[in-house]
Each structure stands twice: as C-alpha cells, then as structure tokens.
Amino acid sequence: MIRCTDDKDRILIVDDSAATLEVLHRNLVSAGYMVFAALNVTEAIKILDVTPIDLVITDLKMPGLSGVHLLRHIRENFSDMEVIIITGYPSVKGAVEAIKTGAEEYLAKPFTDEELFSAVASTLRKLHTRRAASRFPTKKITTSYGLIGESPAMAGVRDFIAKAALTSATVLIAGESGTGKELVARAVHYSSNRASAPFVPVNCGAIPEELLESELFGHMKGAFTGAIDSRAGFFQTADGGTIFLDEISETSLNMQIKLLRVLQDKEVCMVGSSRTRKVDVRIVASTNKDLYALVKKGLFRQDLFFRVNVLAIELPPLRSRGDDILMLIRHFSERLAEEMGKPVPAFSSQTLQVLQNYHWPGNVRELQNVLQRLIVLTDGDIVETPDLPQLLRFSVCKEEDFTRTLADVEARYIRNVLASVKGNRTRAAAVLGIDRKTLRKKLQKSSQSVKV
C-alpha cells in the first residue's frame, strides 16, 4: 500500500484530542513512518526546534493557538517541510485559506485510513521531488557520451556504449521516439576507433522509396531522368566510418534485400552500374517499432533482422527514468535560457511533481519543447502549475481510489483546481468550464456533503 525507504520519513502529528493522536500514531507507525506527537501548537513548536521533521499533520481548530498559526510558523521558519491540515469543522473557506497559507493537503474528519495514507504519500512525494531538485543546483551536471541522467537504466546504456565501441559489430537501437537513439548511435561511433571517419545519419522514413536506393548506394550518370552526373551514396560517404540507418523498419522489403547484401558482402552497387564496390562501413540501425513482431507479420525480413540484431539495446522511456527528469529540466532550462538571452526559471515543487508524473509520450524531445515554451511564455521568475500547457496539467497519471463517491471526487477536484489558481474563483470557473454562480453552488454543496 505504501512504500517507505529505510531512511524513514518523520511525521509530527498535532491534535488536542489524545484519542485522535493515538489512532493517527498507531496507523502511521504501522505504515512504516517515524511519528512524533503533540497535544498543542506550543508543544509542537518545541519538537520542531530540536527534531528534523518531514511532514506535519495538524488539527485546524485547537484551544489557544490554531493549526493555521502553526502552519504560518512553519512557513516562516522551515523551508523544507510539508503540512497537512485536518479538521472536524470543514468548510470551503477554511480549505482555501489553509492551502493559500501553505498547506499541501486538507482532510475533513472523519477520514478513512486510505484517505490518510493517500494524502501522506502524495505530500511526501512532493517533498522528495523538491529535495531532489534542490540537490542539483549545487551539483554540476556531468555528461558522458552526451547523456544526462544517473538512473540505473542510463547506467546500463552507458555500459552498452562502452562495450559496443570496442567492436565493429552491427548495432540495433530500439526505443520510443524522442528517447535519444541517434545520440547513442553517435556515442558508439565517436567512442570507437572509427571516430576520425564520417558518421552519416540517414532517416529511412523521410526519403521517398523511389529515391532511397540512389541516396544510399549512389547512381551513375544517366541512370534515370535527372541523373546528370554520377554521385556517390551515403554508404560510400561513410566509408571507414559509421552509417546510422534511423527507423530501418520503414524500408520496403525490396530495399531490405539490398541492405542485406551490403551487410553480407560489404559491397554496394550504384544505380545504373553493374559493378560492385567494396565499402568498410559499420552499420548502426534504429527502430521505434518491435522488429520481431514485424518479422512475424511478414513486414520485415527475418534474415535482415538477424543481421542487424547483433548488439541490441532498448532505450528507456523518460517516464521510467525517475529523478533523471529533474536533471534534464535543469540542463535544458539553463541551455535554452542562455540561447534566448533570458533568465533561468525556477520551478515550484508542485510543477516539478506534475512534470515527473506526466507520461511523456514524446520523451526527452517533448520535454525540451515544453521547457522552451515555458521559458518564452512564463512572465514570472517561478514556473507554477498554471503556466504549464493544459495537456500536462490535466493528464497527470495518478493512482485511482475507487472507494470514493462521485461527490467526493468532484469536491476534491474543485479544491485542487482552486489551489492551482491560488483561490481565484474566476480562473477556477474558467478551468472547470462553468460560470462563477455554478462554481459557488458546487462549493456550497461540497461543503455541506463532507462527512462530519
């Protein structure tokens, strides 16, 4: 249900009810957290002064100083701490005030164990995201082979490049669009003993079928209409070096036969010529499709598949690379800002979490494009969630809780939208696609329907 690291997150719970403290303490300890408890704000502040705390869960209304007072104290004195407000007297006004003051979550009593665990896990994820991001500014980002990232997946890619560079065997690089297949191909070439020879990239899907053969192998003068001179092809240009056949799956079966001959005999035959020429070329191919599945469908030759699938690697999608995305955000932000003569933007913790949770179908290329847009269009010094493209704001992958009623889901969504626009009802109504009057009614209804 909840995954906690060996270095346990520290949680301080504050409530004037001893019974509530006992229940919260027992549940959170059972989930693997280190828990501290206080019956009032004064006692809580004393604990905060001497104990490192990651998350504070505090009741809103207590005798003497309230939970809002504690929240303000935390925001004024602790930059690396999150807060969840809980209350037995729920209201929309109280929720908005708590969120605007700096609370990450707002829970109404009585809440279920799942609601508590979900809020705690979500809040701590945001905290860990912010902490991970804050480590990078003090740490110079180093690249090897032009690759950025320290995840185990990228360590495996670097290890593959180092081993592939020691041979001249054919390499097949698979992966989704935007994962950096050409970058890896270049790394293999420039790390090998062919580095001083040409690296020639060819996008097989971008060249019309009727022109691909002459582009790859060259043509003789008069070989076809428009061939006014003899011209060498990409294979001759890459002689001694590496040719990168990007998206090899886009070639026709007829062209695949010709490529197979080059792989087998190390010879090319120019269009319009009957004489073959020897070439010393290493082939690196790439695909964003499952070549073996295409073989079974008869769309890719099996013999060519076995020829190119000598040294093979599948590049990881961005969504599976963990904190690498934070390093990439910093790298691209700094580079793009410098290119455009603009200041390097900062990112709020909520924005970073959205960027980490997004599924990135376009991978690193899509991330770079999004950051370029943000640098151009964001007016402030900090990129907030509302600054993100709408697709990112509302396509975040989240774990679904199928125990909640439709009214609960709507109420939580409205609160989240309000929080994202910092309590501005006009902007919230626009995001929700309703008018302010309808929004006001829904807020009143959600306030009345909260369990008490």
Number of C-alpha atoms within 10 A of each C-alpha: 8 10 8 12 9 8 8 12 17 16 25 22 24 28 27 16 13 13 10 15 17 13 11 20 20 12 15 18 13 10 14 16 18 17 20 19 21 20 19 22 25 12 12 20 15 11 16 16 11 8 12 14 20 19 22 26 24 30 28 27 17 18 11 10 13 16 26 22 14 22 23 15 13 19 17 9 11 13 8 15 17 24 28 25 25 25 22 16 14 21 17 16 12 16 25 20 16 24 22 16 15 18 23 22 21 23 21 20 14 13 15 11 13 12 16 17 16 16 17 22 16 15 22 20 14 19 21 16 20 20 13 14 20 13 12 14 10 7 8 10 13 12 10 9 16 10 17 16 20 15 14 11 17 17 12 13 16 18 10 16 20 15 13 20 18 12 14 18 16 19 23 25 23 22 18 18 18 19 22 19 25 18 12 22 26 22 21 27 26 19 16 20 15 18 17 11 16 17 23 17 18 19 14 21 15 11 14 11 15 8 10 20 21 22 19 23 23 23 23 17 15 13 16 12 7 8 14 12 11 15 17 16 20 20 26 22 20 21 18 19 25 29 26 27 23 23 21 23 23 20 19 15 15 11 13 19 13 15 20 17 14 19 17 10 11 16 19 22 21 23 22 16 12 7 10 12 11 14 18 14 25 24 23 28 26 26 20 20 16 11 20 16 11 15 15 11 10 11 16 21 21 14 12 19 18 10 17 21 18 12 16 17 19 17 19 18 20 24 18 14 17 16 17 19 23 22 21 18 19 20 17 17 21 16 13 20 17 12 9 11 9 12 13 17 19 15 18 14 21 19 24 21 21 19 22 22 16 18 17 19 16 16 19 20 15 16 20 19 12 16 19 17 15 17 21 12 11 15 11 11 12 14 20 18 22 17 16 20 12 11 9 19 16 11 12 16 12 9 7 7 11 8 9 11 10 10 14 15 13 15 19 14 13 20 21 17 19 23 21 20 17 17 19 13 17 15 18 23 19 12 16 14 11 12 15 15 11 12 19 13 11 16 19 14 14 21 17 13 13 19 14 12
